[in-house]
Amino acid sequence: MKKCLLLIALLIAIVQGATALDTAKIDQITGLKGKLNEKEAVYKVTFPRSDVRVVVDDWRMPPFMGLGTWAAFTGENDKAMVMGDTVLFEDEVNPAISAALDTGLSVTALHNHFLFDHPKVYFMHIEGEGTVERLATAVRKVYDKIKEIRAASPQPKDSFGLKSLPEKNLISAEPLNAIFGTSGEINNGMLKFTIGRPAKMHGVDIGKEMGVNTWAAFAGTDDNAVVDGDFAVAEDELQSCLKALRVGGINIVAIHSHMTHEQPRILFFHYWGRGPAKELAQVIKGALLVGGLLQVSSPLEK
């Protein structure tokens, strides 16, 4: 009996050893030395954003006070999960989002933690499931993209570097109306489209006028335009819509919630794009289509 129990214990140890997180591989792939929390069975790699001087409210902020990037792994070698928070400066945000999405990670939030920070600091939250090797490789690619940007420009840029927009707005409505299949709202040469979707909060019906809407506003001229707006998406729509806008060159500027206790859960992401108005509209229309938003949304007002 004792031999049998010893054999069972040995087999369990072998199986656990074969499936437990390979922390050495995580270190090797990410290029960082992590730390294991045995109680929570989580292995976390971290690094401080000490490469750029950050001032918050006229105080030079030490990285210890909240400027640390991290990625935490749990699970097994062939079935792991990673979650993380990535400290980014403005010119790093969208390249990092694309790097994460291109490697199969999900981008689950993008927001700020401070006011009066110089340069402005953003935080991108990520999540992924898969093998330890795949997840660690994806995390490394995000971090490498950040290093690539800072190597090319040690100080964060303060603009997209595009030509100035004209002082007078003159967007032609008809071409964009044709793309979106409706008539947008015109205001002093600008044009705005708004799509509502039904939801409930505390048992009350809410929709477009209560803020559950996706919108796109165009300004500038037909060949030199800016578009900004907001997507209201269900959780399963978020990643496909983000990917569609990033592939089309439109910048994501925030990902967050606007409500609590809503059904279904609605996430919002804000965006900013520059280019010819028709091209911008086509990219946004594509994101609406891949996210299925035109099917679930309430009809656009004519």
C-alpha positions in Angstrom: 0.0 0.0 0.0 2.8 2.4 0.9 4.5 1.7 -2.4 1.3 2.4 -4.2 0.8 5.7 -2.5 4.4 6.7 -3.2 3.9 5.9 -6.8 0.7 7.9 -7.0 2.4 10.9 -5.3 5.3 10.6 -7.8 3.0 10.6 -10.8 1.2 13.6 -9.4 4.5 15.4 -9.0 5.5 14.5 -12.5 2.2 15.8 -14.0 2.4 19.0 -11.9 5.9 19.6 -12.9 5.1 19.1 -16.6 2.2 21.5 -16.5 3.2 24.2 -14.0 4.3 27.6 -15.3 7.7 27.6 -16.7 8.9 30.7 -15.0 12.4 30.5 -16.5 10.9 30.5 -20.0 8.8 33.6 -19.1 12.0 35.4 -17.9 13.9 34.3 -21.0 11.2 35.4 -23.5 10.3 38.7 -21.8 13.8 39.6 -20.9 12.7 40.4 -17.4 13.2 38.7 -14.0 9.9 37.9 -12.5 8.6 37.1 -9.0 6.4 34.2 -7.9 3.5 34.6 -5.5 3.1 31.0 -4.3 -0.1 31.7 -2.4 -1.9 33.0 -5.6 0.1 30.9 -8.0 0.9 34.0 -10.0 4.2 34.8 -11.7 4.7 38.5 -12.4 7.3 40.4 -14.5 7.6 44.2 -14.0 9.7 47.1 -15.0 9.6 50.8 -14.1 9.1 53.5 -16.7 12.3 55.3 -15.5 13.4 56.1 -19.1 11.3 59.3 -19.2 11.1 62.0 -16.6 7.4 62.4 -15.5 6.2 65.5 -13.5 2.7 65.4 -11.9 1.4 68.7 -10.4 5.0 70.2 -10.5 6.4 67.1 -8.7 8.9 64.7 -10.3 7.2 61.4 -9.8 9.3 58.3 -8.9 8.3 55.2 -10.8 7.5 53.5 -7.5 4.5 55.8 -7.1 2.6 54.2 -10.0 4.7 54.2 -13.2 5.4 50.5 -13.3 4.5 48.2 -16.2 3.6 44.6 -15.3 2.4 41.3 -16.8 1.1 38.5 -14.5 0.9 34.9 -15.6 -1.2 32.1 -14.0 -2.4 28.6 -14.9 -0.4 25.9 -16.7 2.2 25.9 -19.4 -0.2 24.8 -22.1 -3.2 26.6 -20.7 -2.2 29.9 -19.1 -3.7 33.4 -18.6 -1.9 36.7 -18.7 -3.1 40.1 -17.4 -1.2 43.3 -17.3 -1.0 47.0 -17.2 1.3 48.9 -19.5 2.6 52.4 -18.8 2.6 54.4 -22.1 3.3 57.9 -23.4 1.0 59.4 -26.0 3.2 58.5 -29.0 3.4 54.9 -27.8 -0.3 54.3 -27.2 -1.5 53.2 -30.7 1.6 51.3 -31.7 1.4 49.4 -28.5 -2.3 48.7 -29.0 -1.6 47.4 -32.5 1.3 45.3 -31.2 -1.0 43.7 -28.6 -3.9 43.1 -31.0 -1.6 41.7 -33.7 -0.2 39.1 -31.3 -3.6 37.9 -30.1 -3.8 39.8 -26.8 -7.0 41.6 -25.9 -6.8 45.3 -25.0 -9.4 45.8 -22.2 -8.9 49.4 -21.1 -7.0 52.6 -21.9 -7.1 55.5 -19.5 -5.2 58.0 -17.4 -4.3 57.8 -13.7 -3.2 61.4 -13.1 -4.0 65.0 -13.8 -1.5 67.7 -14.7 1.1 65.1 -15.8 3.9 66.0 -18.2 4.4 64.2 -20.4 0.9 62.8 -20.3 0.8 59.2 -19.2 -1.7 56.5 -20.3 -2.3 53.0 -19.0 -3.2 50.1 -21.3 -4.6 46.9 -19.8 -4.2 43.6 -21.6 -5.4 40.1 -21.2 -4.8 36.8 -23.0 -5.1 33.0 -22.9 -2.9 30.4 -24.4 0.4 28.7 -23.9 3.0 30.4 -21.7 5.4 30.7 -24.7 2.7 32.4 -26.9 1.7 34.8 -24.2 5.2 35.7 -23.1 6.1 36.3 -26.7 3.1 38.6 -27.2 4.0 40.6 -24.1 7.6 40.9 -25.2 6.5 42.3 -28.6 4.5 45.0 -26.9 7.4 46.0 -24.7 9.8 45.9 -27.7 7.5 48.3 -29.6 7.7 50.7 -26.7 11.5 50.5 -26.6 11.6 51.0 -30.4 9.7 54.2 -30.2 11.7 55.6 -27.3 15.0 54.7 -29.1 13.9 56.7 -32.1 12.7 59.6 -30.0 13.9 59.7 -26.4 11.3 62.3 -25.4 7.6 61.6 -26.2 6.2 63.6 -29.0 3.5 66.2 -28.4 1.5 65.9 -31.7 0.8 63.5 -34.5 3.0 65.6 -36.7 0.4 66.1 -39.5 -0.4 69.2 -41.4 -2.7 71.8 -39.8 -6.4 71.6 -40.4 -8.1 74.6 -42.2 -9.7 77.3 -40.1 -13.0 76.9 -42.0 -14.8 73.6 -42.0 -16.3 72.5 -45.3 -17.2 68.7 -45.3 -19.3 67.6 -48.2 -22.3 65.7 -46.7 -23.5 63.7 -49.6 -20.5 61.3 -50.0 -20.5 60.5 -46.3 -24.3 60.2 -46.1 -24.0 57.6 -48.9 -21.3 55.6 -47.0 -23.3 55.5 -43.8 -26.7 55.1 -45.5 -28.3 58.1 -43.7 -28.2 61.9 -43.4 -25.8 63.2 -40.9 -26.3 66.3 -38.7 -24.7 69.4 -40.3 -23.2 72.3 -38.2 -21.1 75.1 -39.6 -19.5 72.8 -42.2 -19.1 69.9 -39.8 -21.0 66.6 -40.1 -22.0 64.1 -37.4 -23.5 60.7 -37.4 -25.0 59.0 -34.3 -26.1 55.4 -33.9 -28.1 54.4 -30.8 -28.4 50.9 -29.4 -30.9 49.6 -26.8 -29.9 48.7 -23.3 -31.3 48.7 -19.8 -30.0 50.2 -16.5 -31.7 49.5 -13.2 -34.6 48.0 -15.2 -35.1 51.2 -17.2 -34.8 51.3 -21.0 -32.0 53.5 -22.2 -30.7 54.2 -25.7 -29.3 56.9 -28.0 -30.4 60.0 -26.2 -29.4 58.6 -22.8 -25.8 58.1 -24.0 -25.8 54.6 -25.4 -24.6 55.5 -28.8 -21.8 55.3 -31.4 -21.0 58.5 -33.1 -18.5 60.0 -35.7 -18.0 63.7 -36.2 -16.1 65.1 -39.2 -14.5 68.5 -39.5 -11.9 70.2 -41.9 -12.3 69.7 -45.6 -12.9 66.7 -47.8 -9.2 66.1 -48.5 -7.9 67.2 -45.1 -10.3 66.1 -42.4 -10.4 65.0 -38.8 -12.8 62.5 -37.3 -13.4 61.9 -33.7 -16.0 59.9 -31.9 -17.1 57.1 -29.6 -18.1 53.4 -30.1 -20.6 51.8 -27.7 -19.9 48.1 -27.9 -20.8 44.9 -26.1 -17.8 43.0 -24.6 -17.6 40.5 -27.5 -17.5 43.4 -30.0 -14.7 45.3 -28.5 -11.6 43.6 -29.9 -12.9 43.3 -33.5 -13.8 47.0 -33.6 -10.5 48.1 -32.2 -8.6 46.0 -34.7 -10.7 47.4 -37.6 -9.9 51.0 -36.7 -6.2 50.4 -36.0 -5.8 48.6 -39.3 -7.3 51.6 -41.0 -4.9 54.0 -39.2 -7.4 55.5 -36.8 -6.1 56.2 -33.3 -7.7 54.9 -30.1 -7.6 57.4 -27.3 -9.6 55.8 -24.4 -11.3 52.5 -23.6 -13.6 52.5 -20.5 -17.1 52.2 -19.1 -19.7 55.0 -18.8 -22.3 53.2 -16.7 -22.9 50.6 -13.9 -25.5 47.8 -13.7 -26.4 48.1 -17.4 -27.6 45.2 -19.4 -25.9 44.1 -21.6 -22.6 45.5 -20.3 -21.5 48.3 -22.7 -17.9 49.4 -23.1 -17.0 52.7 -24.8 -13.9 53.6 -26.7 -13.0 57.0 -28.1 -11.0 57.6 -31.3 -9.3 60.2 -33.4 -8.4 60.0 -37.1 -6.9 62.3 -39.8 -7.0 62.0 -43.6 -9.5 62.4 -46.5 -13.0 62.4 -45.1 -14.3 59.5 -47.4 -11.4 57.3 -46.4 -12.0 57.9 -42.7 -15.7 57.2 -43.1 -15.0 53.9 -44.9 -12.7 52.8 -42.0 -15.4 53.6 -39.4 -18.1 51.9 -41.5 -15.9 48.8 -41.7 -15.6 48.8 -37.9 -19.3 49.1 -37.6 -19.7 46.1 -39.9 -17.1 43.8 -38.3 -18.5 44.5 -34.9 -22.1 43.8 -36.1 -23.1 47.2 -34.8 -25.4 48.1 -37.7 -27.4 44.9 -37.0 -27.9 45.4 -33.3 -28.2 49.2 -33.3 -31.4 51.1 -33.5 -32.1 52.8 -36.9 -30.2 56.0 -37.7 -32.4 59.0 -37.8 -33.0 60.3 -41.3 
